[in-house]
Amino acid sequence: MAGMVVELGYAEGWDLATRTPWRPLSAEAARERDAAGLPYVAEYRTPGREAPLEVRLVSWQEHHVGLWVYDEQGRRTYEVDYRLLDGDRLLTRRARRWGYAGPEVPEFDAEASRTTVTLFPDGRGRLVQEPKGSKGGSMQTTAKVTEEERWMDRPEFGGWPVLSAQLHGSAEPVAVREMSVARPGADPECEPADRWRAPRPGEAGPLDALFRPGTRMTTSQYPEMTVVEPVRGGTLNVPSGLLGIDCPLDGKGPRLTVAVPPGTYPLEEARIAFGYHCPWDERWVDCTETAAVRLRVSDSPAASWEVVMAPEDDPRLLDEGEVYCFSTDGATGAFADAQEWGPLQALFDRAMGSGDPDAGWKRTDPLSMFLARTREPSSGAELAAFAVTSDGGHPVWVGRSADGDVVGVVVLVDGMPALAAP
């Protein structure tokens, strides 16, 4: 690859399925999009080679730059995900490499070796090696990288290094020849189904629908579900005006907080009814389960939903479909007055551990996800603990009115069903 000439073309988008540009751009048009922060792609090719060398997606408004490197068979072999942080510096958020045993092995084959490096702005890093892909085991360790490998300055337009040349060990300069217009590609009037986009964080889904009786919903497991009347689970007093949401089992917290007007608010459970055929005894079984729990702050409808984040959470670091959460090792969460979280959590431990009746009450309704409630005597602040269906991370969603006021705080007990087709 020494002394090779690379042709550089631009387009609005990239079709990952066909490896072709979508809506080619002149260099000047791409420069204008770069200055405006609008997404565009840069394609690097060598004359006579069918597959591109590499393709870069630049979207400054989304704080993202992505890179795919291709081999001669047209398979993606290397990915880099950069995030624009800290002024004009780019964090190498993730780098992944695939190794294929031969030219006939399909792209992203399950047995292709994989190496993934994930880096964080605070200096942490994780290295995961999977010599046999998803068919074998993995080894995880700390990624040891220099600050120069972790960060890079934001390049000027057209000033990116040709990474594919570095990966192939070229020590010679690479001559980049800018094309007037990128090569023809996908139909410009028909957006590709597999168009490359910047990662999009997870979204709330139709949370309001879970509390609207009669709404028809569906999942892959239960195609016909119907929302029934929400169940009142008591009330929660938040005299400080700061609601905390976290797991009450770890002695920490709360990681997530939401400011609300001081007061006492209803606790509600969204219930959803469905049926299924039991294969063991050929019976049809009707069920009603809780889909979500809510602290209802207002009767006003939610005009928008947003995920609750802690001060240290940075949405620019999120990957596709990711959201920030509270974490639990005991499938439990809680709403509580954040300023009295410590005393309330200690009372919860007493109520659940020893059954101390003076510490709080336990669940009496076997169908309810609310496990217990405790009250701090001097302030009147309360904690209400609820069950979720699994350990791990659970996002918290805050609904806001058209004026931006908080109308409710919701935690899904399990996954989010979809609205059924009308």
C-alpha positions in Angstrom: 0.0 0.0 0.0 3.0 2.3 -0.1 2.5 5.5 -2.0 -1.1 4.7 -2.8 -3.5 7.2 -4.2 -6.9 7.5 -2.4 -10.0 9.0 -4.0 -12.2 10.9 -1.6 -15.9 11.6 -2.3 -18.8 12.9 -0.2 -22.5 12.1 0.1 -25.4 12.8 2.5 -25.6 9.2 3.6 -24.3 5.7 3.2 -26.2 2.5 2.4 -24.7 -0.2 4.7 -26.4 -3.0 2.8 -25.1 -2.2 -0.7 -21.9 -0.3 0.4 -22.9 2.7 -1.8 -23.3 6.4 -1.2 -26.7 8.1 -1.0 -27.2 11.5 -2.5 -23.6 12.4 -3.6 -22.3 15.8 -2.7 -19.6 18.0 -4.1 -16.7 18.8 -1.7 -18.0 22.3 -1.3 -21.5 21.1 -0.4 -20.0 18.7 2.1 -17.9 21.5 3.6 -21.1 23.5 4.1 -22.8 20.6 5.9 -19.7 20.2 8.1 -19.7 23.8 9.1 -23.5 23.6 9.9 -23.0 20.4 11.9 -25.3 18.4 9.5 -24.5 14.7 8.9 -22.5 13.6 5.8 -20.2 10.8 4.8 -16.8 10.7 3.4 -15.8 7.7 1.2 -12.2 6.7 0.6 -11.4 4.4 -2.3 -8.5 3.2 -4.5 -8.9 3.0 -8.2 -9.6 -0.5 -9.4 -10.9 -1.8 -6.1 -14.6 -2.6 -5.9 -15.0 -2.2 -2.2 -14.3 1.1 -0.4 -11.2 1.4 1.8 -13.1 3.2 4.6 -16.2 5.3 5.1 -16.6 8.0 7.7 -19.9 9.4 9.0 -19.6 12.9 10.4 -22.4 14.5 12.5 -21.1 17.3 14.7 -24.6 18.2 15.9 -25.0 14.7 17.3 -21.4 14.8 18.7 -20.6 11.7 16.7 -18.1 10.6 14.1 -18.1 6.9 13.0 -15.7 5.0 10.9 -15.9 1.7 9.1 -12.9 0.0 7.4 -13.6 -2.5 4.7 -11.5 -5.4 3.3 -11.2 -6.4 -0.3 -14.2 -8.7 0.0 -16.3 -5.7 1.1 -16.6 -6.9 4.7 -16.3 -4.4 7.6 -13.3 -5.3 9.6 -12.8 -2.3 11.9 -15.0 0.2 13.5 -14.2 3.4 15.5 -16.9 5.4 17.3 -15.7 9.0 18.2 -17.6 11.4 20.5 -17.1 15.2 20.4 -16.5 16.2 24.0 -14.5 18.7 26.0 -14.7 21.6 23.5 -13.1 20.5 20.2 -11.7 17.1 21.4 -12.8 13.7 20.2 -12.9 10.8 22.6 -12.3 7.4 21.0 -15.4 5.9 22.6 -15.1 2.5 21.1 -12.9 0.6 18.7 -13.9 -2.9 17.4 -12.0 -5.3 15.1 -13.2 -8.5 13.4 -10.9 -11.2 12.2 -12.1 -13.5 9.4 -10.5 -17.0 8.9 -10.7 -16.7 5.1 -12.1 -14.7 2.2 -15.3 -16.9 2.0 -16.3 -16.1 5.6 -19.3 -13.8 5.7 -19.3 -10.4 7.4 -19.7 -10.5 11.2 -19.7 -14.3 11.1 -20.6 -15.7 14.6 -17.2 -17.4 14.8 -15.2 -14.4 13.6 -12.8 -13.2 16.3 -13.6 -9.9 17.9 -11.7 -7.4 19.9 -13.5 -4.4 21.5 -12.0 -1.5 23.4 -14.4 0.8 25.2 -13.0 4.1 26.7 -14.4 6.7 29.1 -13.5 10.3 29.5 -12.3 9.8 33.1 -9.5 7.5 32.1 -11.2 4.2 32.5 -11.2 1.6 29.7 -12.3 -1.9 29.1 -10.8 -4.5 26.7 -12.9 -7.5 25.6 -11.3 -10.3 23.5 -13.5 -13.0 21.9 -11.1 -15.3 19.9 -14.0 -17.4 18.7 -16.6 -14.7 18.4 -20.0 -15.4 20.0 -19.4 -19.1 19.8 -16.7 -19.1 22.4 -15.7 -17.5 25.6 -14.4 -14.0 26.2 -11.7 -12.4 28.3 -12.2 -9.0 29.8 -9.5 -6.7 31.3 -8.6 -3.1 31.7 -7.7 -1.3 28.5 -4.3 0.3 28.8 -4.1 3.2 26.3 -2.3 6.5 26.3 -4.0 9.9 26.4 -3.0 10.4 22.7 -4.9 7.1 21.9 -7.9 8.1 23.9 -8.3 11.7 22.6 -7.7 13.5 19.3 -8.3 17.1 18.3 -11.2 17.8 16.0 -9.7 17.8 12.4 -10.4 20.5 9.9 -12.8 19.5 7.1 -11.1 17.0 4.9 -8.2 16.6 7.3 -8.9 13.1 8.6 -6.0 10.6 8.4 -6.6 7.5 6.2 -6.9 5.0 9.0 -7.1 2.0 6.7 -3.6 2.7 5.5 -2.3 2.7 9.1 -4.1 -0.6 9.7 -2.4 -2.2 6.8 1.0 -1.0 8.0 1.7 1.6 5.3 4.6 3.8 6.4 4.5 5.9 3.1 2.5 9.1 2.7 -1.0 8.6 1.3 -2.0 10.9 -1.5 -5.7 11.9 -1.1 -7.4 13.1 -4.3 -10.7 14.9 -3.7 -13.4 13.9 -6.3 -15.6 16.7 -7.6 -18.7 14.5 -6.8 -18.9 11.1 -5.2 -19.6 8.1 -7.3 -23.2 7.3 -8.1 -24.9 5.1 -5.6 -28.4 4.4 -4.1 -31.5 6.0 -5.6 -31.4 9.6 -4.3 -35.2 9.6 -4.1 -35.5 6.5 -2.0 -33.8 6.5 1.4 -32.0 3.3 2.1 -33.6 0.9 4.6 -30.2 0.4 6.1 -28.9 3.9 6.0 -26.0 4.6 8.4 -27.0 6.9 11.2 -25.4 8.3 14.4 -26.4 6.3 17.5 -29.7 7.3 18.9 -30.4 7.0 22.7 -33.4 5.0 23.8 -36.8 6.6 23.9 -39.7 6.3 26.4 -42.3 4.8 24.1 -46.1 5.4 24.7 -46.0 5.5 28.5 -49.2 7.4 28.8 -51.0 4.5 27.1 -50.1 2.2 29.9 -52.4 4.2 32.2 -55.2 4.6 29.7 -57.9 1.9 30.1 -59.0 0.2 26.9 -55.7 0.8 25.1 -54.8 -2.2 23.0 -51.1 -3.2 23.1 -48.9 -6.0 21.9 -45.6 -7.8 22.4 -43.9 -10.6 20.5 -44.9 -13.0 23.3 -48.5 -11.7 23.8 -49.9 -10.2 20.6 -53.2 -9.1 22.2 -53.1 -7.1 25.4 -55.5 -4.5 26.9 -54.8 -1.9 29.5 -57.2 -2.0 32.4 -57.9 0.6 35.1 -54.7 1.6 37.0 -54.5 0.5 40.7 -53.9 3.1 43.4 -51.0 2.0 45.7 -51.3 4.6 48.4 -49.6 7.9 48.5 -46.0 9.2 48.9 -45.1 12.3 50.9 -42.2 14.3 49.5 -41.9 17.3 51.8 -38.4 18.4 50.6 -39.6 18.7 47.0 -36.8 16.4 45.8 -37.9 12.9 44.7 -35.2 10.2 44.7 -35.4 7.0 42.7 -33.0 4.1 43.2 -32.7 0.6 44.6 -33.2 0.7 48.4 -31.1 -2.4 49.0 -27.6 -1.2 48.5 -27.3 1.4 51.3 -26.5 4.1 48.8 -28.5 6.5 46.8 -30.4 8.0 45.5 -28.6 8.2 42.2 -31.5 9.8 40.3 -33.6 12.7 41.5 -36.5 14.8 40.2 -37.6 18.1 41.6 -41.3 18.2 42.3 -43.4 20.7 44.3 -43.4 19.6 48.0 -46.5 17.5 48.7 -48.2 14.1 48.9 -48.8 12.3 45.6 -50.7 9.2 44.5 -48.7 6.0 43.7 -50.2 4.0 40.8 -49.7 0.8 39.0 -50.4 0.4 35.3 -52.2 -3.0 34.8 -52.5 -4.8 31.5 -54.6 -7.9 30.8 -53.8 -10.7 28.4 -54.3 -14.4 27.8 -52.3 -17.3 26.7 -52.8 -21.0 25.9 -51.2 -23.3 28.5 -49.6 -26.2 26.6 -49.5 -28.5 29.7 -53.2 -28.8 30.3 -54.7 -27.3 27.1 -56.3 -24.4 29.1 -56.7 -20.8 28.2 -55.3 -18.7 31.0 -56.3 -15.1 31.6 -53.8 -12.8 33.4 -53.5 -9.3 34.7 -50.0 -8.0 35.4 -48.4 -4.7 36.4 -46.5 -3.0 33.5 -45.3 0.1 35.3 -45.4 2.1 38.5 -46.0 5.8 38.6 -45.8 8.7 41.0 -48.6 11.0 39.7 -47.7 14.6 40.3 -50.5 16.2 38.2 -53.6 15.2 36.3 -52.3 17.1 33.3 -51.3 15.0 30.3 -47.6 14.5 29.5 -46.6 16.5 26.4 -43.1 14.9 26.5 -41.1 12.2 28.3 -37.4 12.4 29.1 -35.1 10.0 30.9 -33.9 11.0 34.3 -30.1 11.4 34.5 -27.7 12.0 37.3 -25.3 15.0 37.2 -22.4 12.8 36.1 -24.4 11.3 33.2 -23.4 12.5 29.7 -26.0 11.8 27.0 -23.2 12.3 24.3 -21.7 9.0 25.4 -24.8 6.9 24.9 -24.9 4.1 22.2 -27.9 3.1 20.1 -30.9 2.5 22.3 -29.1 3.1 25.5 -30.4 5.2 28.4 -29.1 6.0 31.9 -30.7 4.0 34.8 -30.6 3.1 38.4 -29.1 -0.3 39.1 -30.4 -3.1 41.3 -29.1 -6.5 42.3 -32.3 -7.4 44.0 -35.0 -6.5 41.4 -36.2 -3.6 43.6 -36.6 0.1 43.2 -38.0 2.9 45.3 -39.6 6.3 45.2 -38.6 8.4 48.2 -37.9 11.9 49.5 -34.3 12.3 48.5 -33.3 14.3 51.5 -34.4 11.7 53.9 -33.2 8.7 51.8 -30.8 7.4 54.5 -33.2 7.1 57.4 -36.0 5.9 55.2 -33.7 3.2 53.7 -32.7 2.1 57.2 -36.4 1.7 58.1 -37.0 -0.2 55.0 -34.2 -2.7 56.0 -35.9 -3.2 59.3 -39.4 -3.6 57.9 -38.2 -6.2 55.3 -35.5 -7.9 57.3 -37.1 -8.4 60.7 -40.7 -7.5 60.0 -40.5 -4.7 62.5 -44.1 -3.3 62.5 -42.9 0.1 63.7 -40.5 0.5 60.7 -43.2 0.4 58.0 -45.8 -1.8 56.3 -45.3 -4.6 53.9 -47.3 -5.6 50.8 -50.8 -7.1 51.4 -52.0 -7.3 47.8 -50.2 -10.3 46.2 -50.6 -8.7 42.7 -49.1 -5.4 43.7 -45.5 -4.5 42.8 -45.3 -2.1 45.8 -43.4 -4.1 48.5 -43.3 -1.7 51.4 -43.6 1.9 52.6 -41.7 3.6 55.4 -42.1 7.0 57.0 -39.6 9.2 58.8 -41.5 10.5 61.9 -40.0 14.0 62.3 -40.3 15.2 58.7 -43.1 13.0 57.5 -41.0 12.0 54.5 -41.8 8.6 53.0 -40.3 5.8 50.9 -42.3 3.4 48.7 -40.4 0.3 47.4 -41.5 -1.6 44.4 -40.5 -4.8 42.6 -39.2 -5.0 39.0 -38.9 -8.2 37.1 -35.1 -8.4 36.8 -31.8 -7.2 38.2 -29.7 -4.7 36.3 -30.5 -1.2 35.0 -33.9 0.3 34.9 -34.5 3.7 33.4 -36.7 6.4 35.0 -38.9 8.5 32.9 -40.3 11.9 33.8 -43.3 13.3 32.0 -43.7 17.0 31.5 -46.6 19.2 30.5 -46.5 21.6 27.6 -45.2 24.2 30.1 -42.4 22.0 31.3 -43.9 21.1 34.6 -43.5 17.6 36.0 -46.7 15.6 35.7 -45.5 12.1 36.6 -42.5 9.8 37.1 -42.6 6.3 35.7 -40.6 3.1 36.0 -41.4 0.2 33.7 -41.6 -3.1 35.6 -40.6 -5.0 32.5 -40.3 -4.1 28.8 -42.4 -1.6 27.0 -45.3 -3.0 24.9 -46.1 -1.5 21.6 -49.4 0.1 20.6 -51.5 -2.4 18.6 -52.4 -1.5 15.1 -55.8 0.2 14.9 
